[in-house]
């Protein structure tokens, strides 16, 4: 499992695959990994599929996608997902995405994929979904807690930790008052790598980006402990 905090500002002229996605491909151990992209959180925006298809193809991967709007684009989504080496989940509304997944039974399919060794990777909403919850703008521009995650991983998750001014204080306050359990936060450019349900380390695609362990301090506040970056990926 690779929970990515974000990629940072998009550059239209940069068509390279983000190194953190490349790292997810490497974790699969496949020479030409089969990669299924889900952009459910963005309402299956077609432009996002076109962009990532090009990036993945140039990296030697074999891309495909599963869309759920207005209906699934494959006859058997479960069989399709379980035939992949990597499943990558994009950002957007985590609340809407998880609700749609549950209607289609993909919550159970994703758990089976994870248990059989398929690499699950995602950014922002695509990272929060694997935990119990996290901070989200799914309900409006003011960040609110999301607590209906799939709970494959323990605790909570916060993306964009240092890049969005309100993200860090909101997450720390929600952990401090117990609305969200203790968890992991990641900067844009960093990701938390989990082996099974245990944190195996933090990887980053640029210097200075890292992950943090955020937990209540027992006195009504929270602490944020930076984690060492085990792997700095070449850009």
Secondary structure, DSSP 8 states (H G I E B T S, - for coil): -EEE----S--TT--S--HHHHHHHHHHT-TT-EEEEE-GGGT--HHHHHHHHHHHHHTT-EEEE---SSS-SSS-HHHHHTT-SEEEE--S-HHHHHHHHHHTTHHHHHHHHHHTT-EEEEETHHHHTTSSEEEE-TTSSS-EEE-----SSSSEEESSTTTSHHHHHHHHHHHHTTSS-SEEEE-TTEEEEEETTEEEEEEESSTT--EEEEEE-SSSSEEEEEE-EEEE---
